[in-house]
Amino acid sequence: MTSIIIALAVVALVVYGLERNHRRQLPLGSRLAGSSDAEDRDLPRVAAELHVTAADPAQADRAPRRPVAPVRKVHPIRSV
C-alpha cells in the first residue's frame, strides 16, 4: 500500500513539473525566428542535373568528379 502511495506521489510530482514547465514557455505563434521566403537553390540545380542525366545518360559518365586523395600512411609508433 505504501509503495502505491509513493508511486502516485512521484507521478503527481512529474505531472506537476511538466505542466509548470509547459506554462512557463513563451507562445511563439507567428514570431518564429528566421524567414520562410528564402529561395531554395538546391531544387533547381538538382532538377537540372536530373534533366541532363535523363536526356543523355552518357553525359553522367562525363561529369567531372573530385580527384581521389591518396591515403596517408600511419606512423608505426602512433598506430599502437
N, CA, C and O atoms as CSV, one atom per row, in Angstrom:
chain,resi,resn,atom,element,x,y,z
A,1,MET,N,N,0.829,-1.191,0.000
A,1,MET,CA,C,0.000,0.000,0.000
A,1,MET,C,C,0.876,1.258,0.000
A,1,MET,O,O,0.576,2.245,-0.672
A,2,THR,N,N,1.960,1.194,0.768
A,2,THR,CA,C,2.848,2.340,0.852
A,2,THR,C,C,3.539,2.587,-0.490
A,2,THR,O,O,3.731,3.736,-0.888
A,3,SER,N,N,3.911,1.514,-1.185
A,3,SER,CA,C,4.583,1.682,-2.478
A,3,SER,C,C,3.651,2.303,-3.513
A,3,SER,O,O,4.103,3.058,-4.374
A,4,ILE,N,N,2.362,1.997,-3.443
A,4,ILE,CA,C,1.390,2.600,-4.372
A,4,ILE,C,C,1.274,4.092,-4.106
A,4,ILE,O,O,1.207,4.888,-5.044
A,5,ILE,N,N,1.251,4.475,-2.844
A,5,ILE,CA,C,1.148,5.897,-2.496
A,5,ILE,C,C,2.403,6.643,-2.952
A,5,ILE,O,O,2.313,7.753,-3.476
A,6,ILE,N,N,3.562,6.034,-2.753
A,6,ILE,CA,C,4.811,6.674,-3.184
A,6,ILE,C,C,4.838,6.790,-4.712
A,6,ILE,O,O,5.240,7.824,-5.246
A,7,ALA,N,N,4.413,5.742,-5.413
A,7,ALA,CA,C,4.385,5.782,-6.880
A,7,ALA,C,C,3.430,6.865,-7.366
A,7,ALA,O,O,3.755,7.589,-8.307
A,8,LEU,N,N,2.268,6.991,-6.749
A,8,LEU,CA,C,1.306,8.037,-7.126
A,8,LEU,C,C,1.875,9.430,-6.837
A,8,LEU,O,O,1.646,10.365,-7.604
A,9,ALA,N,N,2.612,9.568,-5.739
A,9,ALA,CA,C,3.218,10.857,-5.422
A,9,ALA,C,C,4.282,11.223,-6.451
A,9,ALA,O,O,4.373,12.380,-6.861
A,10,VAL,N,N,5.082,10.252,-6.870
A,10,VAL,CA,C,6.099,10.514,-7.890
A,10,VAL,C,C,5.446,10.903,-9.210
A,10,VAL,O,O,5.886,11.850,-9.861
A,11,VAL,N,N,4.411,10.189,-9.609
A,11,VAL,CA,C,3.695,10.506,-10.849
A,11,VAL,C,C,3.087,11.893,-10.758
A,11,VAL,O,O,3.148,12.658,-11.720
A,12,ALA,N,N,2.501,12.229,-9.615
A,12,ALA,CA,C,1.887,13.552,-9.449
A,12,ALA,C,C,2.937,14.653,-9.525
A,12,ALA,O,O,2.687,15.697,-10.128
A,13,LEU,N,N,4.107,14.441,-8.927
A,13,LEU,CA,C,5.163,15.444,-8.991
A,13,LEU,C,C,5.702,15.615,-10.415
A,13,LEU,O,O,6.007,16.732,-10.832
A,14,VAL,N,N,5.818,14.518,-11.154
A,14,VAL,CA,C,6.280,14.611,-12.543
A,14,VAL,C,C,5.270,15.375,-13.383
A,14,VAL,O,O,5.651,16.247,-14.165
A,15,VAL,N,N,3.993,15.063,-13.235
A,15,VAL,CA,C,2.944,15.768,-13.984
A,15,VAL,C,C,2.936,17.242,-13.604
A,15,VAL,O,O,2.812,18.099,-14.479
A,16,TYR,N,N,3.062,17.550,-12.335
A,16,TYR,CA,C,3.094,18.946,-11.897
A,16,TYR,C,C,4.285,19.684,-12.512
A,16,TYR,O,O,4.144,20.812,-12.984
A,17,GLY,N,N,5.457,19.046,-12.505
A,17,GLY,CA,C,6.642,19.684,-13.073
A,17,GLY,C,C,6.517,19.912,-14.577
A,17,GLY,O,O,6.929,20.954,-15.086
A,18,LEU,N,N,5.951,18.944,-15.280
A,18,LEU,CA,C,5.769,19.103,-16.722
A,18,LEU,C,C,4.766,20.207,-17.042
A,18,LEU,O,O,4.993,21.006,-17.951
A,19,GLU,N,N,3.675,20.256,-16.311
A,19,GLU,CA,C,2.677,21.307,-16.542
A,19,GLU,C,C,3.245,22.686,-16.218
A,19,GLU,O,O,2.986,23.649,-16.939
A,20,ARG,N,N,4.013,22.782,-15.145
A,20,ARG,CA,C,4.605,24.071,-14.766
A,20,ARG,C,C,5.588,24.541,-15.830
A,20,ARG,O,O,5.618,25.722,-16.178
A,21,ASN,N,N,6.391,23.614,-16.345
A,21,ASN,CA,C,7.344,23.957,-17.388
A,21,ASN,C,C,6.620,24.361,-18.668
A,21,ASN,O,O,7.046,25.286,-19.360
A,22,HIS,N,N,5.533,23.674,-18.983
A,22,HIS,CA,C,4.777,23.993,-20.192
A,22,HIS,C,C,4.170,25.397,-20.111
A,22,HIS,O,O,4.135,26.115,-21.111
A,23,ARG,N,N,3.700,25.787,-18.941
A,23,ARG,CA,C,3.101,27.121,-18.784
A,23,ARG,C,C,4.142,28.222,-18.849
A,23,ARG,O,O,3.820,29.349,-19.225
A,24,ARG,N,N,5.389,27.921,-18.491
A,24,ARG,CA,C,6.436,28.937,-18.490
A,24,ARG,C,C,6.975,29.222,-19.886
A,24,ARG,O,O,7.635,30.242,-20.085
A,25,GLN,N,N,6.715,28.355,-20.854
A,25,GLN,CA,C,7.194,28.569,-22.215
A,25,GLN,C,C,6.429,29.714,-22.863
A,25,GLN,O,O,5.217,29.840,-22.695
A,26,LEU,N,N,7.149,30.542,-23.601
A,26,LEU,CA,C,6.515,31.652,-24.296
A,26,LEU,C,C,5.813,31.146,-25.550
A,26,LEU,O,O,6.361,30.324,-26.285
A,27,PRO,N,N,4.608,31.635,-25.791
A,27,PRO,CA,C,3.934,31.231,-27.032
A,27,PRO,C,C,4.585,31.938,-28.220
A,27,PRO,O,O,4.545,33.165,-28.312
A,28,LEU,N,N,5.178,31.175,-29.119
A,28,LEU,CA,C,5.889,31.775,-30.235
A,28,LEU,C,C,4.923,32.250,-31.319
A,28,LEU,O,O,5.090,33.339,-31.867
A,29,GLY,N,N,3.925,31.445,-31.625
A,29,GLY,CA,C,2.945,31.834,-32.629
A,29,GLY,C,C,3.598,32.180,-33.947
A,29,GLY,O,O,4.296,31.351,-34.532
A,30,SER,N,N,3.380,33.394,-34.424
A,30,SER,CA,C,3.927,33.804,-35.707
A,30,SER,C,C,5.282,34.490,-35.559
A,30,SER,O,O,5.822,34.997,-36.542
A,31,ARG,N,N,5.839,34.514,-34.354
A,31,ARG,CA,C,7.114,35.186,-34.125
A,31,ARG,C,C,8.281,34.213,-34.191
A,31,ARG,O,O,9.231,34.336,-33.417
A,32,LEU,N,N,8.224,33.259,-35.095
A,32,LEU,CA,C,9.301,32.296,-35.213
A,32,LEU,C,C,10.552,32.970,-35.769
A,32,LEU,O,O,10.466,33.909,-36.560
A,33,ALA,N,N,11.686,32.488,-35.353
A,33,ALA,CA,C,12.944,33.052,-35.812
A,33,ALA,C,C,13.180,32.643,-37.268
A,33,ALA,O,O,12.844,31.529,-37.669
A,34,GLY,N,N,13.750,33.536,-38.039
A,34,GLY,CA,C,14.050,33.244,-39.434
A,34,GLY,C,C,12.910,33.641,-40.350
A,34,GLY,O,O,11.899,34.193,-39.916
A,35,SER,N,N,13.095,33.351,-41.609
A,35,SER,CA,C,12.062,33.693,-42.580
A,35,SER,C,C,11.758,32.480,-43.433
A,35,SER,O,O,12.570,31.561,-43.544
A,36,SER,N,N,10.585,32.488,-44.032
A,36,SER,CA,C,10.179,31.354,-44.851
A,36,SER,C,C,10.210,31.687,-46.336
A,36,SER,O,O,9.826,30.851,-47.153
A,37,ASP,N,N,10.655,32.882,-46.709
A,37,ASP,CA,C,10.659,33.260,-48.117
A,37,ASP,C,C,12.040,33.094,-48.749
A,37,ASP,O,O,12.316,33.689,-49.791
A,38,ALA,N,N,12.904,32.297,-48.137
A,38,ALA,CA,C,14.237,32.075,-48.679
A,38,ALA,C,C,14.138,31.189,-49.923
A,38,ALA,O,O,13.333,30.261,-49.979
A,39,GLU,N,N,14.961,31.492,-50.901
A,39,GLU,CA,C,14.949,30.731,-52.147
A,39,GLU,C,C,15.739,29.437,-51.974
A,39,GLU,O,O,16.868,29.453,-51.484
A,40,ASP,N,N,15.147,28.328,-52.375
A,40,ASP,CA,C,15.809,27.031,-52.304
A,40,ASP,C,C,16.561,26.828,-53.611
A,40,ASP,O,O,15.956,26.464,-54.619
A,41,ARG,N,N,17.879,27.059,-53.609
A,41,ARG,CA,C,18.668,26.958,-54.830
A,41,ARG,C,C,19.024,25.524,-55.166
A,41,ARG,O,O,19.412,25.240,-56.300
A,42,ASP,N,N,18.904,24.610,-54.209
A,42,ASP,CA,C,19.231,23.217,-54.485
A,42,ASP,C,C,18.209,22.565,-55.409
A,42,ASP,O,O,18.565,21.732,-56.243
A,43,LEU,N,N,16.946,22.940,-55.266
A,43,LEU,CA,C,15.896,22.323,-56.062
A,43,LEU,C,C,16.100,22.537,-57.559
A,43,LEU,O,O,16.044,21.557,-58.301
A,44,PRO,N,N,16.335,23.765,-58.056
A,44,PRO,CA,C,16.571,23.921,-59.496
A,44,PRO,C,C,17.859,23.228,-59.965
A,44,PRO,O,O,17.911,22.708,-61.079
A,45,ARG,N,N,18.881,23.221,-59.130
A,45,ARG,CA,C,20.143,22.576,-59.513
A,45,ARG,C,C,19.958,21.079,-59.667
A,45,ARG,O,O,20.412,20.492,-60.649
A,46,VAL,N,N,19.292,20.459,-58.702
A,46,VAL,CA,C,19.066,19.011,-58.777
A,46,VAL,C,C,18.151,18.679,-59.947
A,46,VAL,O,O,18.372,17.691,-60.648
A,47,ALA,N,N,17.123,19.498,-60.164
A,47,ALA,CA,C,16.218,19.261,-61.289
A,47,ALA,C,C,16.965,19.359,-62.614
A,47,ALA,O,O,16.722,18.556,-63.515
A,48,ALA,N,N,17.873,20.332,-62.747
A,48,ALA,CA,C,18.650,20.472,-63.974
A,48,ALA,C,C,19.582,19.281,-64.165
A,48,ALA,O,O,19.720,18.787,-65.284
A,49,GLU,N,N,20.219,18.813,-63.103
A,49,GLU,CA,C,21.102,17.659,-63.217
A,49,GLU,C,C,20.337,16.402,-63.608
A,49,GLU,O,O,20.807,15.610,-64.424
A,50,LEU,N,N,19.151,16.222,-63.021
A,50,LEU,CA,C,18.350,15.056,-63.372
A,50,LEU,C,C,17.846,15.143,-64.801
A,50,LEU,O,O,17.749,14.128,-65.490
A,51,HIS,N,N,17.522,16.359,-65.255
A,51,HIS,CA,C,17.052,16.540,-66.622
A,51,HIS,C,C,18.163,16.201,-67.615
A,51,HIS,O,O,17.908,15.532,-68.616
A,52,VAL,N,N,19.378,16.649,-67.355
A,52,VAL,CA,C,20.512,16.350,-68.236
A,52,VAL,C,C,20.797,14.861,-68.232
A,52,VAL,O,O,21.062,14.285,-69.287
A,53,THR,N,N,20.749,14.226,-67.074
A,53,THR,CA,C,21.021,12.796,-66.977
A,53,THR,C,C,19.950,11.992,-67.690
A,53,THR,O,O,20.261,10.990,-68.335
A,54,ALA,N,N,18.698,12.407,-67.588
A,54,ALA,CA,C,17.610,11.690,-68.252
A,54,ALA,C,C,17.680,11.881,-69.764
A,54,ALA,O,O,17.346,10.965,-70.515
A,55,ALA,N,N,18.107,13.053,-70.220
A,55,ALA,CA,C,18.179,13.319,-71.652
A,55,ALA,C,C,19.325,12.554,-72.296
A,55,ALA,O,O,19.156,12.020,-73.392
A,56,ASP,N,N,20.471,12.484,-71.659
A,56,ASP,CA,C,21.648,11.818,-72.221
A,56,ASP,C,C,22.356,11.061,-71.100
A,56,ASP,O,O,23.172,11.652,-70.394
A,57,PRO,N,N,22.068,9.763,-70.915
A,57,PRO,CA,C,22.692,9.016,-69.814
A,57,PRO,C,C,24.215,8.970,-69.900
A,57,PRO,O,O,24.880,8.818,-68.876
A,58,ALA,N,N,24.775,9.097,-71.094
A,58,ALA,CA,C,26.226,9.081,-71.224
A,58,ALA,C,C,26.847,10.345,-70.645
A,58,ALA,O,O,28.024,10.346,-70.282
A,59,GLN,N,N,26.080,11.406,-70.556
A,59,GLN,CA,C,26.568,12.669,-70.006
A,59,GLN,C,C,26.945,12.497,-68.534
A,59,GLN,O,O,27.867,13.155,-68.051
A,60,ALA,N,N,26.250,11.632,-67.830
A,60,ALA,CA,C,26.537,11.416,-66.412
A,60,ALA,C,C,27.935,10.834,-66.223
A,60,ALA,O,O,28.588,11.111,-65.217
A,61,ASP,N,N,28.406,10.023,-67.190
A,61,ASP,CA,C,29.737,9.451,-67.078
A,61,ASP,C,C,30.820,10.491,-67.337
A,61,ASP,O,O,31.941,10.354,-66.847
A,62,ARG,N,N,30.495,11.525,-68.099
A,62,ARG,CA,C,31.481,12.546,-68.418
A,62,ARG,C,C,31.521,13.654,-67.383
A,62,ARG,O,O,32.314,14.587,-67.508
A,63,ALA,N,N,30.683,13.567,-66.370
A,63,ALA,CA,C,30.643,14.622,-65.357
A,63,ALA,C,C,31.969,14.657,-64.602
A,63,ALA,O,O,32.511,13.606,-64.259
A,64,PRO,N,N,32.494,15.846,-64.342
A,64,PRO,CA,C,33.769,15.919,-63.613
A,64,PRO,C,C,33.605,15.417,-62.183
A,64,PRO,O,O,32.654,15.772,-61.487
A,65,ARG,N,N,34.537,14.599,-61.769
A,65,ARG,CA,C,34.486,14.064,-60.412
A,65,ARG,C,C,35.652,14.617,-59.628
A,65,ARG,O,O,36.672,15.014,-60.192
A,66,ARG,N,N,35.489,14.636,-58.343
A,66,ARG,CA,C,36.548,15.100,-57.466
A,66,ARG,C,C,37.677,14.079,-57.462
A,66,ARG,O,O,37.411,12.880,-57.373
A,67,PRO,N,N,38.935,14.519,-57.556
A,67,PRO,CA,C,40.034,13.546,-57.562
A,67,PRO,C,C,40.134,12.833,-56.219
A,67,PRO,O,O,39.883,13.408,-55.160
A,68,VAL,N,N,40.508,11.566,-56.302
A,68,VAL,CA,C,40.634,10.757,-55.095
A,68,VAL,C,C,41.986,11.054,-54.470
A,68,VAL,O,O,43.019,10.991,-55.137
A,69,ALA,N,N,41.970,11.375,-53.192
A,69,ALA,CA,C,43.204,11.681,-52.479
A,69,ALA,C,C,43.841,10.380,-51.986
A,69,ALA,O,O,43.129,9.472,-51.558
A,70,PRO,N,N,45.150,10.280,-52.039
A,70,PRO,CA,C,45.799,9.067,-51.542
A,70,PRO,C,C,45.666,8.974,-50.019
A,70,PRO,O,O,45.582,9.986,-49.323
A,71,VAL,N,N,45.650,7.759,-49.530
A,71,VAL,CA,C,45.531,7.519,-48.097
A,71,VAL,C,C,46.902,7.687,-47.460
A,71,VAL,O,O,47.896,7.155,-47.952
A,72,ARG,N,N,46.944,8.435,-46.360
A,72,ARG,CA,C,48.216,8.638,-45.669
A,72,ARG,C,C,48.642,7.368,-44.959
A,72,ARG,O,O,47.811,6.603,-44.471
A,73,LYS,N,N,49.930,7.158,-44.908
A,73,LYS,CA,C,50.448,6.012,-44.173
A,73,LYS,C,C,50.437,6.348,-42.678
A,73,LYS,O,O,50.705,7.479,-42.273
A,74,VAL,N,N,50.126,5.348,-41.888
A,74,VAL,CA,C,50.075,5.539,-40.444
A,74,VAL,C,C,51.472,5.345,-39.878
A,74,VAL,O,O,52.170,4.390,-40.217
A,75,HIS,N,N,51.856,6.247,-39.030
A,75,HIS,CA,C,53.169,6.164,-38.385
A,75,HIS,C,C,53.151,4.949,-37.456
A,75,HIS,O,O,52.183,4.770,-36.716
A,76,PRO,N,N,54.197,4.103,-37.470
A,76,PRO,CA,C,54.168,2.872,-36.666
A,76,PRO,C,C,54.069,3.131,-35.168
A,76,PRO,O,O,53.492,2.315,-34.450
A,77,ILE,N,N,54.612,4.236,-34.677
A,77,ILE,CA,C,54.542,4.497,-33.245
A,77,ILE,C,C,53.132,4.937,-32.853
A,77,ILE,O,O,52.643,4.579,-31.781
A,78,ARG,N,N,52.495,5.696,-33.702
A,78,ARG,CA,C,51.147,6.205,-33.390
A,78,ARG,C,C,50.066,5.172,-33.604
A,78,ARG,O,O,48.957,5.353,-33.101
A,79,SER,N,N,50.328,4.100,-34.324
A,79,SER,CA,C,49.295,3.123,-34.607
A,79,SER,C,C,49.049,2.172,-33.444
A,79,SER,O,O,48.069,1.427,-33.463
A,80,VAL,N,N,49.910,2.179,-32.438
A,80,VAL,CA,C,49.770,1.265,-31.296
A,80,VAL,C,C,48.926,1.892,-30.232
A,80,VAL,O,O,48.690,1.280,-29.190
